[in-house]
Each structure stands twice: as C-alpha cells, then as structure tokens.
Amino acid sequence: MTARREAPLLAVTIGEPGGIGPDITAEAWLALRSDPDLAFFLIGDSAYLDERFSRLGAAVPIRKIALPAEARGIFPTALPVIDLPFARRPDIGRFTAETAGTVIGAIDMAVAMALEGDVVAIVTNPIQKEALYAAGFTYQGHTDYLAHLALRHGHQADPVMMLCAQDLRAIPITVHIALAEVPRQLSGDLIIRQARVVSHDLKRRFGIASPRLAFTGLNPHAGENGAMGLEEQTIIAPALAQLRAEGLIVQGPLPADTAFHAEARAQYDAILCMYHDQALIPVKTLDFHGGVNCTLGLPFIRTSPDHGTALSLAGSGKANPRSLMAAISLAADIARRGAAA
C-alpha cells in the first residue's frame, strides 16, 4: 500500500491588521479546516486576532505554536498561530505606520520558512502600502519585496505577477505605472523576459508540458497595421518572433477587445497583457471575488487574494473570503503537483 502524503503546509501572513485580513482568515479556516489535503497557520498577533474573531462572532479558537510542523495536528480543531505581537494595538478600519514592523516581520518569517522547507508555500494577506511607506518601506509592494528577500537569502528571483480566475491566467507586463508611461517602459526585452518566466513556471508549477502563450497588442485593434500605433510592429511582434525562435508557442499581438471571451481563452494557457488594466479588468469581470494573484519567478510558491485591504469592511462580517480561500487552495494544488512530479 502506498503511504498517503502529508497535506501541504502553508504559512499565511496577517497583512494589514486594520483591514479585512483577520476576518477573511477566520472565514477561510472555518471553510477549510475539514479539508484533509491542506493545512495552514497564520503569522500574527494572537491576542489581537482573538479580539477580532470575537468581534465578528466567529467561533475560531486560536492555538499558539512555536514551530510550523505543530500546525498539522492542530489545524482541524483550531487556527494555529505563530505569535508576532504588535508594538501598538491596531485600530480596526484604520492603518498606522506603527504596525508596519510586525506586518513586514510576518512576511520575512514566512519567506524564511518557505526557503528552509518548513512550509511548501506562503499566502499573503493584503498590505496597506501607505502604512509601510510611512515607516520607511522602500519597495513598490509585496512582489518586489519578496524578490528582495529571495535574493538576500542567496536565491535567484525574477518575479512576474499572474492573475488567475477560473480558466484565465493573465499577466500584466507593465504594472503599477501611469498609462502614459506604458509606451515608454514597454520593451522587447521586458516582453521576452517575462514570457520566459511564465513558460518556465507553467511547466514547473502547473504541469503544462507545452504552454501556449497569447499576447495582447498595446493599441486598439492591435494597432491595425500601424493605423493606430506602431508599438505592435516595432516592439511586440519582434519580441514574439524571438520567442518563437526559442521554441515557445506564442500567438499575437491580439486585439485586446476580442482576446478574453470563452472561445479565445480556450486557445491559450496564459495571456500576457501590455498594461495593468488590460489584465485585471477581465480577471475581475470573470470572477471578482475569486481571483488570485500568483507570483511566478520566485524560488517558492506565493499566492495572494486579488483585492486590497478593504478598511471600510473590517470587522463588519461582510468581507468575502473567497479570494483568500482560492489563494490557499491554489498554493496547495501547486505544492501537491510539485510533490507528485
């Protein structure tokens, strides 16, 4: 008889404590605690979490743990928490720079555990970047900081943001920049680099032997042969020619307005988009509450809910946990796939 593999163990970070992270984590544990194929623990302030859960009326018992391995036996009956106290009690629905050290510390701890093999993946609750910036945080966001941590630990990192919703995997090639900056920052090298990472990780993480990559154009109608812009001809098409020469299966540049319907999605495994909203609008339209942010190009598995901190919903009991639940499930699925390979 083949021995049953242990359920994947994941570390979940608290994120912005004044936001909905604690609320949706409580709901995720209630929904997933009976799943024999995964287990997770939270890194955060156990006393504050207990207060938040009580405010919600959520029957979520907390058990403090010292080591990740303790979480598996506890997970079905209590939420395991590695205690990381706040220097100042957070205010529900507000953010402050005074909690930034603990928020960042939870991320640091989760990454170290992933790189040491104590957990198979990390799932990050949303952060409030203004609070971290006010405390001296110099990174654009989670993704850049995770890459920094990997490099600091001696690992290679070339992070690429991929948003997943149902059968759609969409990658914004340029991300958090003004729309006017996109044509200036878009380059063939950027397209090629990100496509290589996506193809590599679709094989390694998602078990797709020959990934099919689609690419949108930048301009309406993909430039319409130069009538509406030249970037398709001067930047995108040459990059795709290089990728084809390397053996990648690519199509495009496609008009973005016809690239996301069901029949189009069936023709590719992932689509690389030229700017932020080209990728995120279809993802959020397809599954607003269930979308997942999955970072490719890291030496560990990382997923996150595809939404923000929702300060106005914190403590109300109205926050939808589906995106966090989907992020946890996707991370566990990727880990199981890797373990079976």
N, C-alpha and C positions, 0 to 999 in steps of 0.2 A: 504494500500500500504506500502511495506517495504521501509524504508528510505535507500537511497544509502549511502554506507560507504564512508568516506573521502579517497582520494587517499593516499597511503603510502608516507610519507615524509622522504627523505633520506638526510644525510649530506655527502658531497663529500669533501675530503681533497685535497689540491693543490699538495702535493708530492714535488718532486724535481723541483724547479721553472725553472732551466736551461734546463730541459728535455721536453718531449712532453706532460706532464700533462695538461698544459693550452690549448694546441692545440686540444687534443682529447676531453677535456671537452667542448670546444666550439662546436666541431662537434657533440658530444653527445646531447648537448642541442638543437641544430638545428634539429636533427633527432627525439628527443623525446618530444619536447615542446608541441606537439599537442596530446600527449597521456593523456587521462583523468584519467588513472589509476595509475599515479605516478607523483611525483614532487620531485625535489632536489634543494639544494642550495650548493654553493661552499664556503669553508672557505679558504681565501687567501687575497693577497694584491690587492685591486680593481684597483688601478692606474696601477700597473704592468700588471694585466690581460687585462685591456683596451688597453694597448700598444701592448701586444702580439696579441690580437684579430685583432687590426688594421693592424699589420704587415702581418697577414695571409689574410687580406681582407675578414674576416668573419663578417657578419652582425649580431653581437651578442651584443645587448645592455645590459648593466650591471645596476642593481639596488641594491644599498646597503641596507641591512636590519639589524635591531638590534636584532630581535628575530626570531627563526626558524619558528614560526607559520605564520609570514608575507609572507613566501615564496610561499605558495599555490596560493594566488591570483595573484602573480607577475609572476610565472613560465611560463605561456603560452606566455607572451609577452616580457620577459626579464630574463636574468640569475640572480637569487638572489645571492648576495654575502655578507657574514659576513666579514667585512673588518679586516684583520690582517696584518698590514703593515710590510714590511721588513726593517730592520735597514740599509741595503745596497741594492741597486738595483741589482738584479741578472743579470748575463750575459747569453744571450741565447746560448745554446750549451756548457756551462761550469758549473761546480759546485764549490761551495766555502763553507767553514765552517761557513762563516758569515751569511748565511741564515738558518742555522740549527735550531736556536731558534724558528723561525716562523714555519718551517716545523713541528717540534715536537709540538709546541703550537697548530697547527691546529689539530693534532691527539688527543692531550689532550682534546681540546674543543669538538671534535666530540664524543669521548667516554663519556665524562661527559653528553652531551646531550642525548646520547642513554640510559645511565643508569638512567637518570632523566625522561625518557619518552617523551622528546621533539621531538625526531626522532625515527623512527622504525628500522633504520639500518644505518650503515656507509659504505661508499665505499671509499677506499683509493687509490689515485694515486701512482704510483711507487716512491720510495725514492732512493736517491743515498747514500748508506751506508757509503762510504768513507768520504763524507762530514760530516755526523753525527758523525762518529768515530773521525774525526779530531777536532770536537767540544766537545768531551768528552762523547759521547753516548756509553753506555756500553752493550747494548743489541744486540743479534745476528741479529735482524731485526724487521720488523713490528710485526710478530706474538708474539714473546717473550715480546715485549713492550706492546702490547695490553693486554696480560695476566697480566703483572705487574700492569697496570692501573686498571684492574678489581679488582685485589687483594687489591690494595691501597684504592679502594672505598668500600671494605668490601664484595666483591663477590667472589665466587669460580670460578676458571678458570683452565682448563686442555686442552690447545689448541692443535688442530690437523689440519694439513693442508690437504685440499681436493681440488684436481684439477678437474674441470668439463669441458667436451667438448662433445657436442651432448648427446649421451646416456651413456657416460663413466664418472664414478666418480672414481678417483684413488687417493690413499693416500700413500705417501712415509713415511714409518715407521721411517727410519733414513733420515735425510735431508741434511743439508749443512756440510758434513764431507767428508774427503778423502775416496776413495773407500777402501783403505787398512784398514781404521778404522771400516768399517761396521761390519765385523765378530766379532770384539771386543766389539762393543757397542750394537749389536743386542742381545736382551734377551727375554725370555718368558714373563717376567713381562711387558716389553715395548709393545710387541705384544698384550697382553691381555688388558692392559690399553687403548691403542688406539682403539682396536676393540670395547670395551665397549662404548667409547665416540662416535664412528661412528654409532654404532647400536642405541644408545640413540637419537642422533641428526637426524638420518634418520627418526626415528619415529616422533620426536618433530618438526623438521623444514621442513621435506619433505613429511610428511604424509604417510610414508611407514609402514604399520602395522607390518609386519614381515620381516625385512630387511634380504636379502641374501648376505652374505659376502664371497668373494673369497680371497685367499691369494696366492701370488707367492712363489716359492722357492727362495733361495738365489743363488744357483749354477746352471750351465747349466743342463737342463733336470731335474730340481728339485733334483739334487744330484744323480739321477739314482741309488737309493737304496744304497747309500754310495760310489759308484764308483767315484763320482766327488765331494765329500764333505759330511760332516756329519751334518751340521747345520740343515738340514731338519729333520733329525731323533732325534737330541739331543735338539734342541731349538724350531723349528716351530711346528712340529707335536704334542709334548706335550702341547704346548700353545693352539692349536686348540682343543685338547681333553678337556682341561679345559673349553674352551668357549662352546663347545657342552654340557658339563655337566651343564653349567649355562643356557642352553636353547637357545643359539644363533644358527642361521642357518649358517653354515660355510662349505666351501669346500677348499681343498688344502692339502699340498702345490702343486701348479700347475707349470708346466714348463712355464716360462715367455714368451717364444717364441710362444706359442700357446694360450695364455690367453686373447688376446685382439682383435681377429677378431670378426666379427659381431655375428656369432653363439655363440661364447664363451661369449660375453658381454650380450647376452640375458639370460644367466644363473645366473647372479648376479646383485645386485643393487649397489655395490661398491666393489672395489678390493684394498686390502692392499698390498703394494709392499715393498720389503725389503730395497731398497735404492732409492735415488733421481731420477736417470735417468730411472730406471725401470718404474716409474710412469709418469714422464714428457715427455719422448720420445713418447709414444703412444698418450698422450693428444695433444701434439703439432703436431704430424703427422695427427691426426684425424681432428683438427681444429686449425691451427696455429694462426689465427687472432681472433678467437672467444672464446678461452679458458678463464676460470675464476678460480681464487683462492678463495675458500670459507673456512673460518676458523671455524671449529667446536669446541665445548667445551668452548665457551665463553658465558657470560650472555647477550650478544647482538648479532645481526646479523652483520657480516662483510664479505664483498666481495672485490675483487680487480682484476684489469686486470692481466692476466698471462703473463706479459712481463716486461721488465725493463724500464729505463728512456729514452733510445734511444737518447742520446745527439746529435748525428750526424744528426738526423732528425728534431730537434727542430726548429720551425719557418719556415720550408720548405714547409709546407702544404702537405707533403707526408705521415705523420703518419696515420696509420689505426686506427680508433676509435672503431672498432667492439668489441674488448675485454672489453673496458670500458663500452660500451653500454650493452653488455651481463652481465657484473657485476652488473650494475644498475638494469637491468630487473630481474636478478635472486634474488637480495636482495628484490626487491619489491614483487616478486612472493612468496618468503618465508614469508614475512610480511603479505601478504594477506591471505596466507594459515593459519598462526597462528591466525589472526583475525577472520577467519571463523570457526576455530575449537571450 
